[in-house]
Each structure stands twice: as structure tokens, then as C-alpha cells.
Amino acid sequence: QVQLVESGGGLVQPGGSLTLSCTVSGFTSDYDAMGWFRQTPGKEREFLAAVRWASGVTWYEQAVKGRFTISREIAKNIGYLQMNRLKPEDTAVYYCATGSGGSTIWSYGLWGQGTQVTVSS
């Protein structure tokens, strides 16, 4: 059974950095892309960034472009989301997902359990 496991969340001060990891474990089937999303209570899950697994082509939601960087290590089946200059409004549960790619939740069929990121002094 294929699973996505996020790690790296936690508490960080405003202006700080965190790097989230997403490990694809189990029997790995082909997927075109990995995406990162976040969600706060009462709001819809928000797209942040995605990467084409084979080519490394990336795309970002405008609000995080320049602060967040998505990457992947193909050999290890791990994706990353590096987050810099974090703001209190970045506080959310962060999810990784794999699928065909795109900027909506409907493009991704497999999701991790989420990891909490809290930005606070």
C-alpha cells in the first residue's frame, strides 16, 4: 500500500524557516507530480506548490512564490517544501499529495496525513 508521510512541521517564530518532507513509502506506482497544500479550520484546502516528478518543473501559488521552494529527490522518493520568511498567517496543517498535477485538490489522488506548522512568537 502506497503511503505519503509528511514530517518537519512544528513551531517557528515569524521570519523563520522550516523544511517539510514528504516520503512516498510502500509499493510506489507512477505519478506525474507531487503537490503541497495547506488548510486552516473552516477553510478550503489551499494549493501552494507542485513539481513534475520526472522533469522537476515547478509551479507555485502566487502568495508563496519567492518564499516557498518545492523540490524532490527521485532516488529517495522524497519531496520537500522549504518555507522561508514565515508569517503567522502561514499557520496551518500542511499536506503533500501525488497525482496528475495541477493546482487543485482534484488533480491529486493520494494524500498524506498532514503536519502542523505554527508560526508564532
GIJOSUL-V238274 format. One record per residue. N is the residue number from 1. NEAR is the number of other ideal C-beta (glycine too) atoms within 8 Angstrom. D_CENTER is the distance of its C-alpha to the mean C-alpha in whole Angstrom. Layout:
{{N;NEAR;D_CENTER} {N;NEAR;D_CENTER}}
This chain:
{{1;4;21} {2;10;17} {3;8;15} {4;15;11} {5;9;11} {6;15;8} {7;8;10} {8;9;11} {9;10;11} {10;8;14} {11;5;17} {12;10;17} {13;7;20} {14;9;19} {15;5;19} {16;8;17} {17;9;14} {18;12;12} {19;9;10} {20;17;7} {21;10;8} {22;15;7} {23;10;11} {24;12;13} {25;8;16} {26;7;19} {27;5;21} {28;7;18} {29;5;19} {30;4;18} {31;10;15} {32;9;15} {33;15;11} {34;14;8} {35;18;6} {36;17;3} {37;13;5} {38;13;8} {39;11;11} {40;8;14} {41;3;18} {42;3;20} {43;7;17} {44;4;15} {45;9;12} {46;10;10} {47;11;9} {48;14;7} {49;15;7} {50;14;8} {51;14;10} {52;11;13} {53;11;13} {54;6;17} {55;5;18} {56;8;15} {57;6;15} {58;10;12} {59;6;12} {60;10;11} {61;10;12} {62;5;15} {63;4;14} {64;11;12} {65;8;13} {66;4;15} {67;8;13} {68;14;10} {69;8;10} {70;16;7} {71;10;10} {72;11;11} {73;9;14} {74;7;16} {75;4;18} {76;6;16} {77;9;14} {78;10;11} {79;14;8} {80;13;7} {81;15;5} {82;12;9} {83;13;10} {84;8;14} {85;6;16} {86;14;15} {87;7;17} {88;7;18} {89;5;16} {90;10;13} {91;9;14} {92;10;12} {93;10;10} {94;16;6} {95;15;5} {96;16;4} {97;15;7} {98;13;10} {99;13;13} {100;8;15} {101;9;13} {102;11;13} {103;8;12} {104;6;13} {105;8;12} {106;5;15} {107;11;14} {108;13;12} {109;5;14} {110;9;13} {111;8;10} {112;12;9} {113;8;11} {114;9;9} {115;13;10} {116;9;12} {117;17;11} {118;8;15} {119;14;16} {120;8;20} {121;3;23}}
